[in-house]
Amino acid sequence: MEIFLHSNLKFFREKFGLSQEQIADLIEKKKSVIGHYERGTSFPPLDSLVRISTFFGITLDNLTMADLRRQDEFILKFLDFNYQGFPELFKEPEATYENDRLEDPTISADEKLEILKNQLKKEREEKSFLHNSLKNFANLQGIIMRRYDDLYYSRMK
């Protein structure tokens, strides 16, 4: 049984214009670890595999067991559609009024702490929304991939 994780990871990273560092941030690893994964010299733990497959909207079995570089345009177009909303994960945070207030020397430490708490709460809500969106996309993609596999293999018989 051949494993295609290394080639698929590099293929998708390059297809969507991401750096190894961005993928490393996604799975909370060092940049050099992504290079090892792409060369096939090491294999990521399950939690990292799940994050990668969810991020790209593909199933674990397709990420690891299928040579997705050779799939037809239907699959690649679907994956393009699936991925479109995710580049904002890597955007730099925008300057906000609250960030400016943190620099204001007239603001008390308690007020600054309250601002930071509110920012943390907002970030957690945004991450939760993104996580749920990623799960929904992955589920939809899984349904479509299974249907596509059924059609593809039925034609081969």
C-alpha positions in Angstrom: 0.0 0.0 0.0 1.5 3.3 -1.1 1.2 6.5 1.0 0.8 9.8 -0.8 0.7 12.2 2.1 4.1 13.7 1.2 3.2 14.5 -2.4 -0.4 15.5 -1.6 0.7 17.9 1.2 3.2 19.6 -1.1 0.8 19.7 -4.0 -2.0 21.4 -2.0 0.3 23.8 -0.2 1.8 24.9 -3.6 -1.6 24.9 -5.3 -3.0 27.3 -2.8 0.1 29.4 -2.5 0.9 28.6 1.1 4.3 28.5 2.7 5.6 25.6 4.9 5.5 28.1 7.8 1.8 28.7 7.3 1.0 25.0 7.3 3.3 24.6 10.4 1.3 27.3 12.2 -1.9 25.6 11.3 -0.8 22.3 12.9 1.3 24.0 15.6 4.6 22.5 14.5 7.9 24.0 13.3 8.5 24.9 9.7 11.2 22.2 9.3 8.7 19.5 10.3 6.6 20.3 7.3 9.6 19.8 5.1 10.1 16.4 6.6 6.5 15.5 5.9 6.7 16.7 2.3 9.9 14.7 1.7 8.3 11.6 3.3 11.1 11.3 6.0 8.5 11.5 8.8 4.8 11.1 9.3 2.5 13.5 11.2 0.5 12.4 14.2 -3.2 11.9 13.8 -4.2 15.2 15.2 -2.0 17.0 12.6 -3.4 14.9 9.8 -7.0 15.8 10.9 -6.2 19.5 10.9 -4.5 19.3 7.5 -7.3 17.3 5.9 -10.0 19.6 7.4 -8.2 22.7 6.3 -8.0 21.5 2.7 -11.5 20.0 2.9 -10.4 16.5 2.0 -10.9 13.2 3.8 -8.0 11.5 5.6 -8.0 8.6 3.3 -7.8 10.9 0.2 -5.0 12.9 1.9 -2.9 9.9 2.7 -3.9 7.1 0.2 -4.9 8.8 -3.1 -2.4 10.5 -5.5 -4.4 13.7 -5.8 -1.9 15.2 -8.2 -3.4 12.9 -10.8 -7.1 13.5 -10.2 -9.2 15.0 -12.9 -10.3 18.6 -13.0 -13.6 18.0 -11.4 -12.0 17.2 -8.1 -9.5 20.0 -8.3 -12.2 22.5 -9.1 -14.2 21.3 -6.2 -11.2 21.6 -3.9 -10.6 25.1 -5.2 -14.2 26.1 -4.4 -13.9 24.4 -1.0 -10.8 26.3 -0.1 -11.8 29.8 -1.2 -12.9 31.1 2.2 -9.9 30.0 4.2 -7.0 32.3 3.3 -8.3 34.7 5.9 -6.8 32.3 8.5 -3.4 33.7 7.5 -4.2 37.4 7.3 -2.4 39.7 9.6 -4.7 41.1 12.3 -6.0 44.5 11.5 -5.3 47.4 13.7 -8.3 48.2 15.8 -9.5 51.0 18.1 -9.0 48.6 21.0 -5.3 48.0 20.0 -4.8 51.8 19.9 -6.3 52.2 23.3 -3.9 49.6 24.7 -1.1 52.0 23.9 -2.8 55.0 25.6 -1.0 55.8 28.8 -4.1 57.4 30.3 -6.0 54.0 30.3 -5.8 52.1 33.6 -4.4 48.6 33.9 -7.9 47.3 34.7 -9.4 48.8 31.5 -6.5 47.4 29.5 -7.1 44.0 31.0 -10.8 44.2 30.1 -10.0 45.2 26.5 -7.7 42.1 26.2 -10.3 39.8 27.7 -12.9 41.1 25.1 -10.4 40.6 22.3 -9.6 37.0 23.5 -13.4 36.2 23.7 -13.9 37.6 20.1 -11.0 35.6 18.8 -12.3 32.4 20.4 -15.7 33.0 18.8 -14.2 33.6 15.4 -12.0 30.4 15.7 -15.0 28.4 16.7 -17.0 29.7 13.7 -14.1 28.9 11.4 -13.7 25.4 12.9 -17.4 24.6 12.4 -17.3 25.9 8.9 -14.2 23.7 8.1 -16.0 20.7 9.5 -19.1 21.4 7.4 -17.0 21.8 4.3 -15.1 18.6 5.0 -18.4 16.7 5.5 -19.8 18.1 2.2 -16.6 17.2 0.4 -16.6 13.7 1.8 -20.2 13.2 0.5 -19.2 14.5 -3.0 -16.0 12.5 -3.0 -17.8 9.3 -2.2 -20.4 10.0 -4.9 -17.6 10.7 -7.4 -15.8 7.5 -6.4 -19.0 5.5 -6.9 -19.4 7.1 -10.4 -15.7 6.7 -11.3 -15.4 3.1 -10.2 -18.8 2.1 -11.8 -17.4 3.3 -15.2 -14.3 1.2 -14.8 -16.3 -2.0 -14.4 
